[in-house]
Amino acid sequence: MANLLPVYTFFELLGFHPWHAFGIAGTGLLGIDTGCDTLVRRYEWQNSDAAGRLSIEQAIENAETKLREYLGYSVAPHYAEATLPWPVRADGLLRTGPWGSDWRWLDAALREGEVRAVGVETLANIATAAAVVYTDTDGDTIEDTFTITAATTITDASQIAVYFSIADRFNGWGASTALSSRWRLQPVQIAISGGTVTIRGPKQLCVKPIKYEGAVNIGPNGLDPSDATNFVTTLDIERRYTETGGTTIATSQAVITWETRPSHGWWCCCGCQSASAFGGSPYDPAAVAQAVARVGIRDARHGLVAPAEASFDATSGVWSALDWTVCDQPDRVTVRYLAGIALGADGQMQEPYRTLVARMAAAELARAVCGYDAANRELYRWQFEVSQTARGDELFAISPEDLNNPFGTRRGHIYAWKYVRRLQQLTGILA
């Protein structure tokens, strides 16, 4: 999983220099003139005793994970896979089918709510190595914006994503062919008109990843914004969407799993194909049987779904429920899904969540971040340890309730916990 709040937005909210935060300065208009190195490097070892962007990304991810655990939902949509125990009867009796006492499909509760779709994250190429055009939009003689365009039949802008081209994906040891969230550029503005998608974003995002790997390439003045070799010339455009129609164990909405049993009971004597389902070994303790399943969304807000084994008829294009592959109730079900609060009109995380994540991520950081005084003060504000009662001639007071929150005792942790108590979604069962 990757951070949902772009690191660019983190810097923006905390008031960091939009170029220096990405290690870009040079000796021109963006040069450092404060007598203090305010460049944020990629890694800690490139700047003594200061957090790098990688640590910031990890702090953002940590903050989002903690918020999801206590809110009961994610602050923005993300893809996940959850393996859940198969719902069992309260009286301990075995089920004979995937239905409950009300004769509907059985419920399974995901670990989070705000379910938006059930299926597998899928990427389909729209344009490979689309040419990047850099422009100066504010007239200060510095190119600040990148633009790429491509023909497309996609009409939903939320399904468009931009990635570094394969030649620029550098993993620290060489080129990386795998397309993952690490290589995605965010935030961007996306417009679709007349069969053409136009994507714009800040030029800072387009630094070639390899330029951040070594100390020599960064130097005391950072990367030179006027040096074209520091920036990519092409980007890939992908359709990123939820594939809901997968028909195999690897691509289906869900997978139902059975373990073998130590006893040779009725379950292997009722005409089912147990031996075949378990690869010919229905008594092998290490064997499992698996089946493709479809999943209905019963309560999207609270994460209640209804999985059941099904098969797809390619001729008719229709899915149909099946009897269990094995004559026994399953042991578990694995569900693949997209969940989280919907993005805003700008395609980014909504407020108040983006500010909430940024301030909590600041508290999660173990080190300070290089920056100008204003940014440092804002960062320090949320990193301040409030559990202390005195410092020099200063005295502090805080309520025990705030100190006992599960996030931590920095100001950003307490700020986040106060929000969570108002916004959290709790699910319970009335007996």
Helices and strands as residue ranges (DSSP letters): H 7-14, G 20-22, G 44-46, H 53-71, E 78-85, E 108-109, E 115-118, E 120-131, E 133-135, E 145-151, G 157-159, E 160-164, G 166-168, G 181-183, E 189-193, E 196-202, G 203-206, G 209-212, H 215-218, G 228-230, E 234-243, E 254-259, G 266-268, H 274-277, E 288-299, E 304-313, E 318-321, E 332-339, H 353-364, H 373-383, E 390-391, E 394-395, H 400-403, H 411-423
